[in-house]
């Protein structure tokens, strides 16, 4: 396969928008978020959490990333961290019923666990 004269320029020229997109914080934030969703869908919750955290480093008010990070922490059985992320989601989106339900369930389970421990029935 022969390379035409000037094709290196065309290749570099065509890549510049991609490089420019990578420098755009909103694009990077979205890429981290999408990567986190892919890991989450595969059940790789630790990797998903890392990607959602990376998105939040770019935009600490990215409600979807807080929610997905909270969901990842739930799967990782990190209740305290899940509580923080779901609470932040509700702060940013007060009408987010899924985040509110997950937060309420987390609080209920926490109270049940505390009650059972105090009665020395469990854990």
C-alpha positions in Angstrom: 0.0 0.0 0.0 1.6 3.3 -1.1 1.4 6.4 1.0 0.6 9.5 -1.0 2.6 12.6 -0.6 1.2 14.9 2.0 -0.8 12.1 3.6 1.1 12.6 6.9 -0.2 16.2 7.0 -3.8 15.0 6.4 -3.5 12.4 9.1 -2.2 15.0 11.6 -4.7 17.5 10.4 -7.6 15.1 10.9 -6.4 14.2 14.4 -6.3 17.8 15.7 -10.0 17.9 16.5 -9.7 14.8 18.6 -6.7 16.2 20.5 -8.6 19.4 20.9 -11.6 17.5 22.2 -9.4 15.7 24.7 -8.3 19.1 26.0 -11.9 20.2 26.4 -12.9 19.4 30.1 -16.5 18.6 29.2 -15.4 16.0 26.7 -13.0 14.4 29.1 -15.6 14.4 31.8 -18.1 12.6 29.5 -15.4 10.1 28.4 -14.7 9.2 32.0 -18.4 8.9 32.7 -19.1 6.7 29.7 -16.1 4.5 30.6 -17.5 4.2 34.1 -20.9 3.1 32.7 -19.2 0.4 30.6 -17.3 -0.9 33.6 -20.5 -0.8 35.7 -22.4 -2.7 33.1 -19.7 -5.4 33.1 -19.8 -5.7 36.9 -16.4 -4.1 37.4 -17.6 -1.7 40.1 -14.1 -0.8 41.4 -13.0 0.4 38.0 -16.4 2.1 37.4 -16.0 4.0 40.7 -12.5 5.2 39.6 -13.9 6.5 36.3 -16.8 8.3 37.9 -14.4 9.8 40.4 -12.2 11.1 37.5 -15.3 12.7 36.0 -16.0 14.4 39.3 -12.5 15.8 39.5 -13.3 17.7 36.3 -16.8 18.8 37.5 -17.7 18.3 41.2 -21.3 19.2 40.4 -21.9 16.4 37.8 -25.0 14.8 39.4 -25.1 11.8 37.1 -21.5 10.9 38.1 -22.3 11.3 41.8 -25.3 9.0 41.4 -23.4 6.3 39.5 -20.5 6.5 41.9 -23.0 6.0 44.8 -24.4 3.0 42.9 -20.9 1.6 42.4 -20.2 2.0 46.1 -23.4 0.1 47.0 -22.2 -2.8 44.9 -18.8 -2.6 46.6 -20.6 -2.7 50.0 -19.1 0.7 50.9 -22.2 2.1 52.6 -20.6 5.3 54.0 -19.3 6.3 50.6 -22.5 5.4 48.9 -24.4 7.5 51.4 -22.1 10.5 50.6 -22.6 10.2 46.9 -26.3 9.6 46.9 -26.7 12.5 49.3 -24.8 14.8 47.0 -26.9 13.6 44.1 -30.1 14.6 46.0 -28.5 18.0 46.8 -27.8 18.6 43.2 -31.1 17.1 41.9 -33.7 17.3 44.7 -36.4 15.6 42.5 -34.2 12.5 41.7 -36.5 9.8 43.0 -34.1 6.9 42.3 -31.4 8.6 44.3 -33.8 9.3 47.1 -35.1 5.7 47.2 -31.6 4.3 47.2 -30.6 6.7 50.0 -33.7 5.8 52.0 -33.1 2.0 51.6 -29.5 2.5 52.7 -30.6 4.4 55.8 -33.2 1.7 56.6 -30.6 -1.1 56.2 -28.2 0.8 58.3 -30.8 1.1 61.1 -31.8 -2.5 60.9 -28.1 -3.6 61.1 -27.5 -1.3 64.1 -30.6 -2.6 65.9 -29.6 -6.2 65.3 -26.1 -5.6 66.6 -27.4 -3.9 69.7 -29.5 -6.9 70.4 -26.5 -9.2 69.6 -28.5 -11.0 67.0 -26.2 -10.3 64.1 -22.7 -9.4 63.2 
